[in-house]
């Protein structure tokens, strides 16, 4: 499934399986991280230069389940500041960020983007919510609307300078980080991937959410890939950007089946 929105107008430009994209609810995974980082930077609960040391191991026990959330980024034994943590999708960094946010605020952040989480009642639930693996499900359409709001916030001339860490972190995620499969030479693309499993399922699904410029217009692109992972979703996003780059060069409108 895929959804494309015009950032400026919010108009639905294209969709693949549009009815399902509006109905399907799945665990979002790491695509929530830019939303939480933006709010935490705005509220000065974390600073762009604040670093968290990561050895890539992370286990969270909630109830009778233990979550193995070891980081998959290539660098180990590294201290990440905000921009690098977002680019590499460092779970250890965002678990530490979760510990700085009050439970009700964690839920309110997602609600402000049109999402409907369960308010966490423990530190572990809060960490799982910020990491996007429990406490909330989203549809591709909901996520596209949320990322449009994020894009407008990041483009606001009155936005605090601290949000540069989010802007650059999303670009770096595509340029060299966990969303690098979406990179298209000559195009400015910023985005995030997510890989997660829904409750009771042993398989994963993949997400890509981000923005790209085609000519002078900026678009939000969300890809949801059942029984896949974030890397594969980013590759599908790359194919879309490549196709639309060719279309834009030839004067055709952005479209999708």
Secondary structure as the mmCIF struct_conf table of DSSP 4:
data_model
#
loop_
_struct_conf.conf_type_id
_struct_conf.id
_struct_conf.beg_label_comp_id
_struct_conf.beg_label_asym_id
_struct_conf.beg_label_seq_id
_struct_conf.end_label_comp_id
_struct_conf.end_label_asym_id
_struct_conf.end_label_seq_id
STRN STRN1 UNK A 2 UNK A 6
TURN_TY1_P TURN_TY1_P1 UNK A 7 UNK A 9
STRN STRN2 UNK A 12 UNK A 16
BEND BEND1 UNK A 17 UNK A 17
HELX_RH_AL_P HELX_RH_AL_P1 UNK A 18 UNK A 23
STRN STRN3 UNK A 26 UNK A 26
HELX_RH_3T_P HELX_RH_3T_P1 UNK A 29 UNK A 32
HELX_RH_AL_P HELX_RH_AL_P2 UNK A 33 UNK A 42
TURN_TY1_P TURN_TY1_P2 UNK A 43 UNK A 44
BEND BEND2 UNK A 45 UNK A 46
TURN_TY1_P TURN_TY1_P3 UNK A 48 UNK A 49
STRN STRN4 UNK A 52 UNK A 54
BEND BEND3 UNK A 56 UNK A 56
STRN STRN5 UNK A 59 UNK A 62
TURN_TY1_P TURN_TY1_P4 UNK A 63 UNK A 64
STRN STRN6 UNK A 65 UNK A 68
BEND BEND4 UNK A 74 UNK A 74
BEND BEND5 UNK A 77 UNK A 77
STRN STRN7 UNK A 78 UNK A 80
HELX_RH_AL_P HELX_RH_AL_P3 UNK A 82 UNK A 87
TURN_TY1_P TURN_TY1_P5 UNK A 88 UNK A 89
HELX_RH_AL_P HELX_RH_AL_P4 UNK A 91 UNK A 98
TURN_TY1_P TURN_TY1_P6 UNK A 99 UNK A 100
BEND BEND6 UNK A 101 UNK A 101
HELX_RH_AL_P HELX_RH_AL_P5 UNK A 103 UNK A 112
TURN_TY1_P TURN_TY1_P7 UNK A 113 UNK A 114
HELX_LH_PP_P HELX_LH_PP_P1 UNK A 117 UNK A 120
BEND BEND7 UNK A 122 UNK A 122
HELX_RH_AL_P HELX_RH_AL_P6 UNK A 123 UNK A 130
TURN_TY1_P TURN_TY1_P8 UNK A 131 UNK A 132
BEND BEND8 UNK A 133 UNK A 135
STRN STRN8 UNK A 138 UNK A 138
HELX_RH_AL_P HELX_RH_AL_P7 UNK A 140 UNK A 155
TURN_TY1_P TURN_TY1_P9 UNK A 157 UNK A 158
BEND BEND9 UNK A 159 UNK A 159
HELX_RH_3T_P HELX_RH_3T_P2 UNK A 161 UNK A 163
HELX_RH_AL_P HELX_RH_AL_P8 UNK A 164 UNK A 175
TURN_TY1_P TURN_TY1_P10 UNK A 176 UNK A 176
BEND BEND10 UNK A 177 UNK A 177
TURN_TY1_P TURN_TY1_P11 UNK A 178 UNK A 179
HELX_RH_3T_P HELX_RH_3T_P3 UNK A 180 UNK A 182
TURN_TY1_P TURN_TY1_P12 UNK A 185 UNK A 186
STRN STRN9 UNK A 189 UNK A 196
TURN_TY1_P TURN_TY1_P13 UNK A 199 UNK A 200
BEND BEND11 UNK A 202 UNK A 203
STRN STRN10 UNK A 205 UNK A 214
TURN_TY1_P TURN_TY1_P14 UNK A 215 UNK A 216
STRN STRN11 UNK A 217 UNK A 225
TURN_TY1_P TURN_TY1_P15 UNK A 226 UNK A 227
HELX_RH_AL_P HELX_RH_AL_P9 UNK A 230 UNK A 250
TURN_TY1_P TURN_TY1_P16 UNK A 251 UNK A 251
HELX_LH_PP_P HELX_LH_PP_P2 UNK A 252 UNK A 254
#
